[in-house]
Structure formats: C-alpha cells, structure tokens
Amino acid sequence: MMYVLATTNAGEVLKVPMFVEHYMEYHGNLSEFVMEHYDNHKKDADWDADQKLPFINPPIVLTVHAQLPELIFSHS
C-alpha cells in the first residue's frame, strides 16, 4: 500500500490536511486561495509551506513505451 501511495498521485491525497491548515491561515476566500496557489504561483514569504500543498509538486510517474520489431516469416 505504501508503495502505491509513494509512486502515484494518490499520495497527494495525504496532503489534504496541509491544504486545509494553510487555507485556514489565508486571508481570503477559497477561490482566491486556489487561484493564488495553483495558477502560476510566485515565490513569497510562505513558499516552503506552499510547496507542501497537494498537487503542487506531484511525483513524476515514468511511462515507458516500447515497440517490438515487425517479424517477417518467409516460407521457401
């Protein structure tokens, strides 16, 4: 279970309490908070706390695409 949370965006859900706590300290409404923190957020006094919010820095998920060569069989 911990492996799944560590390697997918599901782990970001565990950061929701940080979102709520940071919002409670914010002076404004929810839409202003989301716009300020998730729409091209600029470095400010609480930058370190902002970087702990969910989906600010989601983990990188590696995707590999492989194509097998075409096999040609000839019958003589």
Secondary structure as a PSIPRED ss2 file (coil, helix, strand):
# PSIPRED VFORMAT (PSIPRED V4.0)

   1 M C   1.000  0.000  0.000
   2 M H   0.000  1.000  0.000
   3 Y H   0.000  1.000  0.000
   4 V H   0.000  1.000  0.000
   5 L H   0.000  1.000  0.000
   6 A H   0.000  1.000  0.000
   7 T H   0.000  1.000  0.000
   8 T C   1.000  0.000  0.000
   9 N H   0.000  1.000  0.000
  10 A H   0.000  1.000  0.000
  11 G H   0.000  1.000  0.000
  12 E H   0.000  1.000  0.000
  13 V H   0.000  1.000  0.000
  14 L H   0.000  1.000  0.000
  15 K H   0.000  1.000  0.000
  16 V H   0.000  1.000  0.000
  17 P H   0.000  1.000  0.000
  18 M H   0.000  1.000  0.000
  19 F H   0.000  1.000  0.000
  20 V H   0.000  1.000  0.000
  21 E H   0.000  1.000  0.000
  22 H H   0.000  1.000  0.000
  23 Y H   0.000  1.000  0.000
  24 M H   0.000  1.000  0.000
  25 E H   0.000  1.000  0.000
  26 Y C   1.000  0.000  0.000
  27 H C   1.000  0.000  0.000
  28 G C   1.000  0.000  0.000
  29 N C   1.000  0.000  0.000
  30 L H   0.000  1.000  0.000
  31 S H   0.000  1.000  0.000
  32 E H   0.000  1.000  0.000
  33 F H   0.000  1.000  0.000
  34 V H   0.000  1.000  0.000
  35 M H   0.000  1.000  0.000
  36 E H   0.000  1.000  0.000
  37 H H   0.000  1.000  0.000
  38 Y H   0.000  1.000  0.000
  39 D C   1.000  0.000  0.000
  40 N C   1.000  0.000  0.000
  41 H C   1.000  0.000  0.000
  42 K C   1.000  0.000  0.000
  43 K C   1.000  0.000  0.000
  44 D C   1.000  0.000  0.000
  45 A C   1.000  0.000  0.000
  46 D C   1.000  0.000  0.000
  47 W H   0.000  1.000  0.000
  48 D H   0.000  1.000  0.000
  49 A H   0.000  1.000  0.000
  50 D H   0.000  1.000  0.000
  51 Q C   1.000  0.000  0.000
  52 K C   1.000  0.000  0.000
  53 L C   1.000  0.000  0.000
  54 P C   1.000  0.000  0.000
  55 F C   1.000  0.000  0.000
  56 I C   1.000  0.000  0.000
  57 N C   1.000  0.000  0.000
  58 P C   1.000  0.000  0.000
  59 P C   1.000  0.000  0.000
  60 I C   1.000  0.000  0.000
  61 V C   1.000  0.000  0.000
  62 L C   1.000  0.000  0.000
  63 T C   1.000  0.000  0.000
  64 V C   1.000  0.000  0.000
  65 H C   1.000  0.000  0.000
  66 A C   1.000  0.000  0.000
  67 Q C   1.000  0.000  0.000
  68 L C   1.000  0.000  0.000
  69 P C   1.000  0.000  0.000
  70 E C   1.000  0.000  0.000
  71 L C   1.000  0.000  0.000
  72 I C   1.000  0.000  0.000
  73 F C   1.000  0.000  0.000
  74 S C   1.000  0.000  0.000
  75 H C   1.000  0.000  0.000
  76 S C   1.000  0.000  0.000
